[in-house]
Amino acid sequence: MEKILNKAEQHIFELFKNALPKTYLYHNYLHTQRVFETAKEIIDSSETEIDKDSEEAVLLAAWFHDAGYIKGSENHEQRSVEIAEEFLKENNLEKGKISLVKDCILATKFDQKPNSFLEEIIKDADSSHLAKKYFTEVSELLRQELMLEKDITYTSKEWREENIKLFTEQHQYYTRYAIENWEPKKNKNLLSILKKKKKGKKKRQKEDLKAKLKAKYKHESPERGIQTLYRVTLRNHIKLSDIADTKANILLSVNAIIISLALANLIPKLDAPSNRHLMIPSLILVLFSVAAIILSIMSTQPKVTGGEFTREQVTNRKVNLLFFGNFFKMSYDRYQEAIDEVINDKSYVYKMLTKDLYLLGLVLKKKYSLLKITYIVFTIGIILSVVAFIFAFANVELAEKVAEPIISK
């Protein structure tokens, strides 16, 4: 018996290694080996005595029961029978024993009821994983196999439901040994699945409730819209302030360069009699550039207030605690105390935000008004300077024309 079983094991190993698609993550050599070992376990532990020929037939069936998967899962039991029959005939096994092997293989069909003790053994061995500690891992491999091979996808929830249905409605053990030793472990695995189902249900309920509350808050609470209004408006004001400061810095830099060039290259040459006609245009250019610099500085100059507030101002809601100019001289404890007093007063918080927004608007109005004047002054200065230089050069040419006949005489 050992000789033919060893040959069968080697034959199945080579067959699966060379011909079984890699997508069969569950129905492979390892599963077949487990079925063989659990079938032997049932035989060795069973109170019912079976002869050597019957034992050999069951164990051979265990090796060949999934051999048909090399050509696909559909009707694989019948193909397994054909593969087993061919192998057993080549090894000169008796027809009666071959018939027993074939019956045992066909008994592994999912909806097939066993008709003998031998068929009960192979049937229980094929589903022994339901009572093992590694059931979760094996079950996941089967789910992945179905996805890869048949393009059947189960979510975690759906797969739990399928397993619960299998445990409670579709599967049962038949041998006394399996019922006494594996049924309790099978029930333990079932309880584990049910706990996961309950936990998943609670998690989904919690997530649904959270989503509903979030949606309700989003659509029904006016606070969200108010906060967005303040946030967007304050951000826009700050951006406008940054733009104004950038423009003022540009004007400041340009006019500083003009004055530097004038002082370095133009003004030192005005002492020469031939350059006296350039004095007025140069003076216009420098004066207007200085005026533009002064206005640019005024538009960016910060205004800092006293930096202190009194308890009465906080109590009477007369101070804006959000503006640094009202608290930079106060101690942290005094400031924290004031914030704690007003932070629960929602209307006052909104009033402070409104006041902060209003004061920012006033600052922007001043900045942009000064910028407008600065641009006007800068533009007028450039135009007047150019006109003055043109006029000065034109007068020099006229004087030279008048003086030319006198010099020639």
Salt bridges, closest charged atoms under 4 A:
GLU14 OE1 - LYS17 NZ 3.52
ASP44 OD2 - LYS40 NZ 3.61
ASP53 OD1 - LYS97 NZ 3.13
GLU56 OE1 - LYS97 NZ 2.30
ASP66 OD2 - HIS31 NE2 3.21
ASP66 OD2 - HIS65 NE2 3.07
ASP66 OD1 - HIS76 NE2 3.61
GLU77 OE2 - HIS76 NE2 3.27
GLU85 OE2 - LYS89 NZ 3.35
GLU85 OE2 - LYS102 NZ 3.58
GLU94 OE1 - LYS97 NZ 3.93
ASP126 OD1 - HIS31 NE2 3.18
ASP126 OD1 - HIS65 NE2 3.22
GLU140 OE1 - ARG143 NH2 3.13
GLU145 OE2 - HIS27 ND1 2.83
GLU161 OE2 - LYS197 NZ 3.22
GLU180 OE2 - ARG176 NE 3.03
GLU183 OE2 - LYS186 NZ 3.90
GLU223 OE2 - LYS346 NZ 3.40
ASP245 OD1 - LYS367 NZ 2.85
GLU337 OE2 - ARG311 NH1 2.56
ASP345 OD2 - ARG317 NE 3.26
